[in-house]
Amino acid sequence: AMELAEVRPIAQASGQGAAADGARQPLGAQALSSLAAADPRPNASMRAIAAAYPHSPGWRVEETLPFSSARKFGGARFAEHGAWLLGAPDVLLPARSPAQQEAEELGAQGFRVLLLARADTLPASAAVAIRAPGGAPMPSVEPVALVVLEQKVRRDARATLDYFDAQRVDVKVISGDNAVSVGAVARQLDLPGADSPLDARTLPADDDVRLADVVDERAVFGRVSPAQKRSMVRALQSRGHTVAMTGDGVNDVLALKDADIGVAMGEGSPATRAVAQIVLLDNKFATLPHVVGEGRRVIGNIERVANLFLTKTVYSVLLAIMVGIPGLIGFDALPFPFLPRHVTITGWFTIGLPAFILSLAPNHDRARPGFVGRVLRMAIPAGIVIAVASFTCYLLVRPFVLDGGTTQVQASTSALITLIAIALWVLAIVARPYEWWKVLLVGVMMAASFAMFALPLTRQLFELDPGNADHTFTALACAAVGIAVIELGWWIDGWLRRVRATRG
């Protein structure tokens, strides 16, 4: 937010304190009001001026020069009142003029300072090259007043920046304002590098390597042109950084488009909103931590759920292949170990219900690259172990079925016990790190699975028969071996990741 703090007349300006045409309003105030009324697309500064001077004196506009982020000034020519300019003092004034020095002092206090000046004529609109520090000022410009705007820092800005600092996100301030003023505002927020703001007009224009070095090292930049903003985004990307850019004006469009994540304000220009991936409809910078948290929740929980579903896919395919192989090589065909209703039990308690709950849970883990690789490293070995362990149990119990001492239902139940026990352990691994609700979730799924085998009603409904103690012991032994193998693989994978991280 921005408000007009004061308008300071410049001593050498002629007629500043006098009113024009008998009006009560000083000439400078009339000019500001007229410039604000003549601007079809006012920026934040012009909107603050318009709010302070809502009543236009009715000056007739003959020609307008829209404000340009590259020029750093705009203006208009009025009938009977001549040409007026409003823009950056360090662009319109000589570097060591008293007015420029006063503007620098105000900027060091965190104010945005504009110069209101008379001109013989409006410069050509094509003249957009920004003047380098210390270069020649605009010709035929008579300074009239310094327009001092107070830049109000949002109350939630500090907490938002602290959040990103805690998340190891480097925050860089890139503004078209005077570098001293930008640094003063950054100091209010205790941003690193706020004491050494850099004027972007001194950045190397033809050396991408040097530009990347400077942008990577410094944190606060002023007098940045739209093209420089895009170059700075690309420079950071060239160093391997993922860049998120926030902006609300047309001058931010190029940088927003090239950034990995473009964030626009809801009150920003239509062009800015069109190129951004995220639009903050409430215009609150404090919304970004919630956006980051939501993204992390979605990515992290999708990874957890993907582990469960892909594990089931792997062991289902492998079991189908293993059951079919004996028939293909000339042996008696094996019946599939499980009935459809057995698969339903597995889906309920090892995938469906826990996956639904895990997908809605908060997840604050930082998103990491390698999503597919991590899922495959977990799901494929786990699926193989589940398939081999349950099929081994089935083969161990199957001869008793052929001898007539065991029913097919008992053999299927034994294999199902092995499968569900290992699948529940996979769920326990996926739920790590543990919180109370995760422990409760895994415990409830284990208790529900046990109830399916223990209650007479569910045993009859789902055709389960765990009554043979020897077969149940065989099933649990196969499950224990499978769990040990999966746990060992999980720890080895974690150890390898820590080693790679240490070396990196």
For each residue, the residues with C-beta under 8 A, 3 or more apart:
1: 151 152 154
2: 44 45 47 48 112 149 150 151 152
3: 48 51 52 149 150 152
4: 7 48 49 51 52 147 148 149 150
5: 111 148 149 150
6: 148
7: 4 28 29 32 116 145 146 147 148
8: 102 145 146 148
9: 13 16 17 26 28 144 145
10: 13 16 99 143 144 145 146
11:
12: 143
13: 9 10 16 28 118 142 143 144 145
14: 142
15: 18 27
16: 9 10 13 26 27 28 144 145
17: 9 26 27
18: 15 26 27
19: 22 23 24 25 26 27 30
20: 23 27 30 57 81
21:
22: 19
23: 19 20 30 57
24: 19
25: 19 29 30 33 53 57
26: 9 16 17 18 19 29 30
27: 15 16 17 18 19 20 30 31 144
28: 7 9 13 16 31 32 116 144 145
29: 7 25 26 32 33 53
30: 19 20 23 25 26 27 33 34 57 59
31: 27 28 34 35 59 81 84 116 144
32: 7 28 29 35 36 49 52 53 86 116 147
33: 25 29 30 36 37 49 50 53 54 55 56 57
34: 30 31 37 38 56 57 59 61 76 78 81 84
35: 31 32 38 39 46 49 74 75 76 84 86
36: 32 33 39 42 46 47 49 50 53 56
37: 33 34 50 56
38: 34 35 61 64 76
39: 35 36 42 46 64 66 67 74
40: 64 66
41: 66 269
42: 36 39 46 47 50
43: 46 47 67 249
44: 2 47 48
45: 2 48 49 112 114 149
46: 35 36 39 42 43 49 50 67
47: 2 36 42 43 44 50 51
48: 2 3 4 44 45 51 52 149
49: 4 32 33 35 36 45 46 52 53 147 149
50: 33 36 37 42 46 47 53 54
51: 3 4 47 48 54
52: 3 4 32 48 49
53: 25 29 32 33 36 49 50 56
54: 33 50 51
55: 33
56: 33 34 36 37 53 59
57: 20 23 25 30 33 34
58:
59: 30 31 34 56 78 79 80 81
60: 78 79 80
61: 34 38 64 76 77 78 79
62: 77 78 79
63: 76 77 122
64: 38 39 40 61 74 75 76 77
65: 73 74 75 76 85 122 123 125
66: 39 40 41 74 125
67: 39 43 46 71 73 74 86 87
68: 71 72 73 74 128
69: 72 176 225 226 249 250 251
70: 128 129 130 225 226 227
71: 67 68 74 87 91 123 127 128 129 130
72: 68 69 87 88 91 130 176 223
73: 65 67 68 85 86 87 88 91 92 115 138
74: 35 39 64 65 66 67 68 71 85 86 87
75: 35 64 65 83 84 85 86 87 119 122
76: 34 35 38 61 63 64 65 83 84 122
77: 61 62 63 64 82 83 84 121 122
78: 34 59 60 61 62 81 82 83 84
79: 59 60 61 62
80: 59 60
81: 20 31 34 59 78 84
82: 77 78 118 119 120
83: 75 76 77 78 118 119 120 121 122
84: 31 34 35 75 76 77 78 81 116 117 118 119
85: 65 73 74 75 92 115 116 117 118 119 122 138 141
86: 32 35 67 73 74 75 114 115 116 117 147
87: 67 71 72 73 74 75 91 92 114 115
88: 72 73 91 92 114 115 178 223
89: 92 93 99 100 103 113 114 115 146 178
90: 93 95 100 103 104 133 178 223
91: 71 72 73 87 88 130 131 137 138
92: 73 85 87 88 89 115 117 137 138 141 143
93: 89 90 97 99 100 103 115 137 141 143
94: 97 100 137
95: 90 100 133 134
96: 100 101
97: 93 94 100 101 143
98: 101 102
99: 10 89 93 102 103 115 143 146
100: 89 90 93 94 95 96 97 103 104
101: 96 97 98 104 105
102: 8 98 99 105 106 146
103: 89 90 93 99 100 106 107 113 115 146 178
104: 90 100 101 107 108 178 180
105: 101 102 108 109
106: 102 103 109 111 113 146 148 181
107: 103 104 110 111 112 113 178 180 181 184
108: 104 105 180 181 183 184
109: 105 106 184
110: 107 151 181 184 185 187 188
111: 5 106 107 148 149 150 151 181 184
112: 2 45 107 148 149 150 151 177 178 181
113: 89 103 106 107 146 147 148 149 178 181
114: 45 86 87 88 89 146 147 149
115: 73 85 86 87 88 89 92 93 99 103 143 145 146 147
116: 7 28 31 32 84 85 86 143 144 145 146 147
117: 84 85 86 92 138 141 142 143 144
118: 13 82 83 84 85 141 142 144
119: 75 82 83 84 85 122 123 138 140 141 142
120: 82 83 140
121: 77 83 140
122: 63 65 75 76 77 83 85 119 125
123: 65 71 119 127 138
124: 127
125: 65 66 122 128
126:
127: 71 123 124
128: 68 70 71 125
129: 70 71
130: 70 71 72 91 201 223 225
131: 91 135 136 137 201
132: 135 201 202
133: 90 95 199 201 202
134: 95
135: 131 132
136: 131 139
137: 91 92 93 94 131 141
138: 73 85 91 92 117 119 123 141
139: 136
140: 119 120 121
141: 85 92 93 117 118 119 137 138
142: 13 14 117 118 119
143: 10 12 13 92 93 97 99 115 116 117
144: 9 10 13 16 27 28 31 116 117 118
145: 7 8 9 10 13 16 28 115 116
146: 7 8 10 89 99 102 103 106 113 114 115 116
147: 4 7 32 49 86 113 114 115 116
148: 4 5 6 7 8 106 111 112 113
149: 2 3 4 5 45 48 49 111 112 113 114
150: 2 3 4 5 111 112
151: 1 2 110 111 112 181 185
152: 1 2 3
153: 157 158 185 188 189
154: 1 157 284 285 286
155: 158
156: 159 160 284 285 286
157: 153 154 160 161 189 285 286
158: 153 155 161 162 189 190
159: 156 162 163 286
160: 156 157 163 164 285 286 288 289
161: 157 158 164 165 171 189 191
162: 158 159 165 166
163: 159 160 166 167 289
164: 160 161 167 169 171 288 289
165: 161 162 168 169 171
166: 162 163
167: 163 164 292 366
168: 165
169: 164 165
170: 219 241
171: 161 164 165 191 219
172: 215 218 219 220 221 232
173: 182 185 186 191 219 220 221
174: 200 221 224 229 232 255
175: 182 221 222 224
176: 69 72 222 223 224 225 251
177: 112 181 182 222 223
178: 88 89 90 103 104 107 112 113 181 182 222 223
179: 182 183 197 198 199 200 220 221 222 223
180: 104 107 108 183 184 197 222
181: 106 107 108 110 111 112 113 151 177 178 184 185 222
182: 173 175 177 178 179 185 186 197 220 221 222
183: 108 179 180 186 187 194 195 196 197 220 222
184: 107 108 109 110 111 180 181 187 188 194
185: 110 151 153 173 181 182 188 189
186: 173 182 183 189 191 193 194 197 219 220
187: 110 183 184 190 191 194 195
188: 110 153 184 185
189: 153 157 158 161 185 186 194
190: 158 187 194
191: 161 171 173 186 187 194 219 220
192: 219
193: 186 196 197 218 219 220
194: 183 184 186 187 189 190 191 197 219 220
195: 183 187
196: 183 193 218 220
197: 179 180 182 183 186 193 194 220 221 222
198: 179 202 203 214 218 220 221 222
199: 133 179 202 221 222 223
200: 174 179 203 221 222 223 224 225 228
201: 130 131 132 133 223
202: 132 133 198 199
203: 198 200 211 214 215 228
204: 207 210 211 214
205: 211
206:
207: 204 210 211
208: 211 212 235 238
209: 212 213
210: 204 207 213 214
211: 203 204 205 207 208 214 215 231 232 235
212: 208 209 215 216 235 236 238 239
213: 209 210 216 217
214: 198 203 204 210 211 217 218
215: 172 203 211 212 218 221 232 235 236
216: 212 213 235 236 239 241
217: 213 214
218: 172 193 196 198 214 215 221
219: 170 171 172 173 186 191 192 193 194
220: 172 173 179 182 183 186 191 193 194 196 197 198
221: 172 173 174 175 179 182 197 198 199 200 215 218 224 232
222: 175 176 177 178 179 180 181 182 183 197 198 199 200
223: 72 88 90 130 176 177 178 179 199 200 201
224: 174 175 176 200 221 228 229 232
225: 69 70 130 176 200 228 229 251
226: 69 70 229 230 250 251 252 253 254 255
227: 70 230 231 254
228: 200 203 224 225 231 232
229: 174 224 225 226 232 233 245 251 252 254 255
230: 226 227 233 234 254 255 257 258
231: 211 227 228 234 235
232: 172 174 211 215 221 224 228 229 235 236 255
233: 229 230 236 237 243 245 255 258 259
234: 230 231 237 238 258
235: 208 211 212 215 216 231 232 238 239
236: 212 215 216 232 233 239 241 243
237: 233 234 240 241 242 243 258 260
238: 208 212 234 235
239: 212 216 235 236
240: 237
241: 170 216 236 237
242: 237 260 261
243: 233 236 237 259 260 261
244: 259 260 261 262 263
245: 229 233 252 255 256 259 261 262 263
246: 263 264 265 285 288
247: 251 252 253 255 256 262 263 264 265 268 272
248: 252 264 265 267 268 269 272
249: 43 69 252 268 269 272
250: 69 226 253 269 271 272
251: 69 176 225 226 229 247
252: 226 229 245 247 248 249 255 256 264 268 272
253: 226 247 250 256 257 269 271 272 275
254: 226 227 229 230 257 258
255: 174 226 229 230 232 233 245 247 252 258 259
256: 245 247 252 253 259 262 263 264 272 275 276
257: 230 253 254 262 275
258: 230 233 234 237 254 255
259: 233 243 244 245 255 256 262
260: 237 242 243 244
261: 242 243 244 245 277 278
262: 244 245 247 256 257 259 275 276 277 278
263: 244 245 246 247 256 276 277 278 279 280 288
264: 246 247 248 252 256 268 272 273 275 276 278 279 280
265: 246 247 248 268 272 279 280 283
266: 273 279 280 281 282 283
267: 248 283
268: 247 248 249 252 264 265 272 273 279
269: 41 248 249 250 253 272 273
270: 273 274
271: 250 253 274 275
272: 247 248 249 250 252 253 256 264 265 268 269 275 276
273: 264 266 268 269 270 276 279
274: 270 271
275: 253 256 257 262 264 271 272
276: 256 262 263 264 272 273 279
277: 261 262 263
278: 261 262 263 264 291
279: 263 264 265 266 268 273 276
280: 263 264 265 266 283 284 285 287 288
281: 266
282: 266 287
283: 265 266 267 280
284: 154 156 280 287
285: 154 156 157 160 246 280 288
286: 154 156 157 159 160 289 290
287: 280 282 284 290 291
288: 160 164 246 263 280 285 291 292
289: 160 163 164 286 292 293
290: 286 287 293 294
291: 278 287 288 294 295
292: 167 288 289 295 296
293: 289 290 296 297 362 364
294: 290 291 297 298
295: 291 292 298 299 367
296: 292 293 299 300 363 364 365 366 367
297: 293 294 300 301 361 362 363 364
298: 294 295 301 302
299: 295 296 302 303 367 371
300: 296 297 303 304 363 365 367
301: 297 298 304 305 358 359 360 361 363
302: 298 299 305 306 359
303: 299 300 306 307 371 374 375
304: 300 301 307 308 355 358 359 430 431
305: 301 302 308 309 355 358 359
306: 302 303 309 310 375 379
307: 303 304 310 311 375 378 379 382 426 430
308: 304 305 311 312 350 351 354 355 426 427 430
309: 305 306 312 313 351 355
310: 306 307 313 314 375 376 379 380 383
311: 307 308 314 315 378 379 382 383 386 423 426
312: 308 309 315 316 346 347 350 351 383 423
313: 309 310 316 317 379 383
314: 310 311 317 318 379 380 382 383 384 386 387
315: 311 312 318 319 383 384 386 387 390 419
316: 312 313 319 320
317: 313 314 320 321
318: 314 315 321 322 383 384 387 388 391
319: 315 316 322 323 336 337 387 390 391
320: 316 317 323 324 336
321: 317 318 324 325
322: 318 319 325 387 391
323: 319 320 326 334 335 336 337 391
324: 320 321 327 328 333
325: 321 322 328 329
326: 323 329 331 332 333 334
327: 324 331 332 333 334
328: 324 325
329: 325 326
330:
331: 326 327
332: 326 327
333: 324 326 327
334: 323 326 327 398
335: 323 408
336: 319 320 323
337: 319 323 390 391 394 411 412 415 416
338: 342 343 346 412 415 416 419
339: 342 343 412 463
340: 343 344
341: 344 345 461 462 463
342: 338 339 345 346 412 416 462 463 464
343: 338 339 340 346 347
344: 340 341 347 348 462
345: 341 342 348 349 416 420 449 452 462
346: 312 338 342 343 349 350 351 416 419 420 423
347: 312 343 344 350 351 352
348: 344 345 351 352 353 448
349: 345 346 352 353 354 420 424 445 448 449 452
350: 308 312 346 347 354 420 423 424 426 427 445 449
351: 308 309 312 346 347 348 354 355 423
352: 347 348 349 355 356
353: 348 349 356 357 445
354: 308 349 350 351 357 358 427 431 441 442 445
355: 304 305 308 309 351 352 358 359
356: 352 353 359 360
357: 353 354 360 361 441
358: 301 304 305 354 355 361 430 431 441
359: 301 302 304 305 355 356
360: 301 356 357
361: 297 301 357 358 437 438
362: 293 297
363: 296 297 300 301
364: 293 296 297
365: 296 300
366: 167 296
367: 295 296 299 300
368: 371 374
369:
370: 373 374
371: 299 303 368 374 375
372: 375 376
373: 370 376 377
374: 303 368 370 371 377 378
375: 303 306 307 310 371 372 378 379
376: 310 372 373 379 380
377: 373 374 380 381 493
378: 307 311 374 375 381 382 429 430 490 493
379: 306 307 310 311 313 314 375 376 382 383
380: 310 314 376 377 383 384
381: 377 378 384 385 486 489
382: 307 311 314 378 379 385 386 422 426 486 489
383: 310 311 312 313 314 315 318 379 380 386 387
384: 314 315 318 380 381 387 388
385: 381 382 388 389 422 482 485 486 489
386: 311 314 315 382 383 389 390 419 422 423 426 482
387: 314 315 318 319 322 383 384 390 391
388: 318 384 385 391 392 482
389: 385 386 392 393 418 419 422 478 479 481 482
390: 315 319 337 386 387 393 394 415 416 418 419 422 478
391: 318 319 322 323 337 387 388 394 395 415
392: 388 389 395 396 478
393: 389 390 396 397 414 415 417 418 474 475 478 479
394: 337 390 391 397 398 411 412 414 415
395: 391 392 398
396: 392 393 399 474 478
397: 393 394 400 401 406 410 411 414 415 471 474 475
398: 334 394 395 401 402 411
399: 396 402 403
400: 397 403 405 406 411 471
401: 397 398 404 405 406 407 408 410 411
402: 398 399
403: 399 400 406
404: 401
405: 400 401
406: 397 400 401 403 410 411 468 471
407: 401 410 411 465
408: 335 401 411 412
409: 412 413 463 464 465
410: 397 401 406 407 413 414 465 466 467 468 471
411: 337 394 397 398 400 401 406 407 408 414 415 471
412: 337 338 339 342 394 408 409 415 416 463
413: 409 410 416 417 453 464 465 466 471 475
414: 393 394 397 410 411 417 418 466 468 471 472 474 475
415: 337 338 390 391 393 394 397 411 412 418 419 475
416: 337 338 342 345 346 390 412 413 419 420 464
417: 393 413 414 420 421 453 466 472 475 476 479
418: 389 390 393 414 415 421 422 475 476 478 479 482
419: 315 338 346 386 389 390 415 416 422 423
420: 345 346 349 350 416 417 423 424 449
421: 417 418 424 425 475 476 479 482 483
422: 382 385 386 389 390 418 419 425 426 479 482 483 486
423: 311 312 346 350 351 386 419 420 426 427
424: 349 350 420 421 427 428 442 445 446 449
425: 421 422 428 429 483 486 487
426: 307 308 311 350 382 386 422 423 429 430 486
427: 308 350 354 423 424 430 431 442 445
428: 424 425 431 432 442
429: 378 425 426 432 486 487 490
430: 304 307 308 358 378 426 427
431: 304 354 358 427 428 434 438 441 442
432: 428 429 438
433:
434: 431 438 439
435: 438 439
436: 439 440
437: 361 440 441
438: 361 431 432 434 435 441 442
439: 434 435 436 442 443
440: 436 437 443 444
441: 354 357 358 431 437 438 444 445
442: 354 424 427 428 431 438 439 445 446
443: 439 440 446 447
444: 440 441 447 448
445: 349 350 353 354 424 427 441 442 448 449
446: 424 442 443 449 450
447: 443 444 450 451
448: 348 349 444 445 451 452
449: 345 349 350 420 424 445 446 452 453
450: 446 447 453 454
451: 447 448 454 455 458
452: 345 349 448 449 455 458 459 462 464
453: 413 417 449 450 458 459 464 466
454: 450 451 458 459
455: 451 452 458 459
456: 459 460
457: 460 461
458: 451 452 453 454 455 461 462 464
459: 452 453 454 455 456 462 463 464 465 466
460: 456 457 463
461: 341 457 458
462: 341 342 344 345 452 458 459
463: 339 341 342 409 412 459 460
464: 342 409 413 416 452 453 458 459
465: 407 409 410 413 459 468
466: 410 413 414 417 453 459 471 472
467: 410
468: 406 410 414 465 471 472
469: 472 473
470: 473 474
471: 397 400 406 410 411 413 414 466 468 474 475
472: 414 417 466 468 469 475 476
473: 469 470 476 477
474: 393 396 397 414 470 471 477 478
475: 393 397 413 414 415 417 418 421 471 472 478 479
476: 417 418 421 472 473 479 480
477: 473 474 480 481
478: 389 390 392 393 396 418 474 475 481 482
479: 389 393 417 418 421 422 475 476 482 483
480: 476 477 483 484
481: 389 477 478 484 485
482: 385 386 388 389 418 421 422 478 479 485 486
483: 421 422 425 479 480 486 487
484: 480 481 487 488
485: 385 481 482 488 489
486: 381 382 385 422 425 426 429 482 483 489 490
487: 425 429 483 484 490 491
488: 484 485 491 492
489: 381 382 385 485 486 492 493
490: 378 429 486 487 493 494
491: 487 488 494 495
492: 488 489 495 496
493: 377 378 489 490 496 497
494: 490 491 497 498
495: 491 492 498 499
496: 492 493 499 500
497: 493 494 500 501
498: 494 495 501 502
499: 495 496 502 503
500: 496 497 503 504
501: 497 498 504
502: 498 499
503: 499 500
504: 500 501
